[in-house]
Amino acid sequence: MRIVYILEHVYKVLEEEEIRFIGVFSTNENAKQAINDLKNMPGFKKYPLECFQIHECKLDHYEWKEGFINWEEAS
């Protein structure tokens, strides 16, 4: 099974999470290089490195295998 690495930048603004999708990389090392390239750029440099998140993702595979209910249905 082939793995890719999704890179995002996540931080909070007024209690709301802001997520910046940065890209999909073939290796974890390439994703880390992108962080190194971006960490001192405008906007990104205002936040700690922990805001960069790398998520491993299997190609042609999905984790969510059941339906869902929305917040109104859950109440």
HUWOWO-V113293 format. One record per pair of residues at least 12 apart in sequence whose C-alpha atoms are under 10 Angstrom apart, sorted by the first residue. I is the first residue (numbers start at 1). J is the second residue. D is the distance in whole Angstrom. If there is no record, write none. Layout:
# HUWOWO-V113293
I_J_D / I_J_D
This chain:
# HUWOWO-V113293
1_58_7 / 1_59_7 / 1_60_8 / 1_61_9 / 2_26_9 / 2_57_9 / 2_58_6 / 2_59_6 / 2_60_8 / 2_61_10 / 3_25_9 / 3_26_7 / 3_27_8 / 3_28_10 / 3_56_7 / 3_57_6 / 3_58_5 / 3_59_6 / 3_60_10 / 3_61_10 / 4_24_7 / 4_25_6 / 4_26_5 / 4_27_6 / 4_28_8 / 4_31_10 / 4_54_10 / 4_55_8 / 4_56_6 / 4_57_5 / 4_58_6 / 4_59_7 / 5_23_8 / 5_24_6 / 5_25_5 / 5_26_6 / 5_27_6 / 5_28_6 / 5_29_9 / 5_30_9 / 5_31_7 / 5_32_10 / 5_53_10 / 5_54_6 / 5_55_6 / 5_56_5 / 5_57_6 / 5_58_9 / 6_21_8 / 6_22_8 / 6_23_6 / 6_24_5 / 6_25_6 / 6_26_9 / 6_27_10 / 6_28_9 / 6_31_8 / 6_53_8 / 6_54_6 / 6_55_5 / 6_56_6 / 6_57_7 / 7_20_9 / 7_21_7 / 7_22_5 / 7_23_5 / 7_24_6 / 7_25_8 / 7_28_9 / 7_30_10 / 7_31_6 / 7_32_9 / 7_34_8 / 7_35_8 / 7_52_7 / 7_53_6 / 7_54_5 / 7_55_7 / 7_56_9 / 8_20_5 / 8_21_5 / 8_22_5 / 8_23_7 / 8_24_9 / 8_31_10 / 8_35_9 / 8_51_8 / 8_52_6 / 8_53_5 / 8_54_7 / 8_55_8 / 9_21_7 / 9_22_7 / 9_35_9 / 9_44_8 / 9_47_9 / 9_49_9 / 9_50_9 / 9_51_5 / 9_52_4 / 9_53_6 / 9_54_9 / 10_47_9 / 10_50_9 / 10_51_5 / 10_52_6 / 10_53_7 / 11_47_8 / 11_48_9 / 11_50_9 / 11_51_6 / 11_52_9 / 12_51_10 / 19_51_9 / 19_52_10 / 19_53_10 / 20_51_10 / 20_52_9 / 21_52_10 / 21_53_10 / 22_34_9 / 22_35_9 / 22_38_10 / 22_52_9 / 22_53_10 / 22_54_10 / 23_54_10 / 24_54_9 / 24_55_9 / 24_56_10 / 24_57_9 / 25_54_10 / 25_56_10 / 27_56_9 / 28_54_8 / 28_55_9 / 28_56_8 / 31_52_10 / 31_53_9 / 31_54_7 / 31_55_10 / 32_52_9 / 32_53_10 / 32_54_8 / 34_52_10 / 35_49_8 / 35_52_7 / 35_53_9 / 35_54_10 / 36_49_9 / 38_52_10 / 39_51_10 / 39_52_9
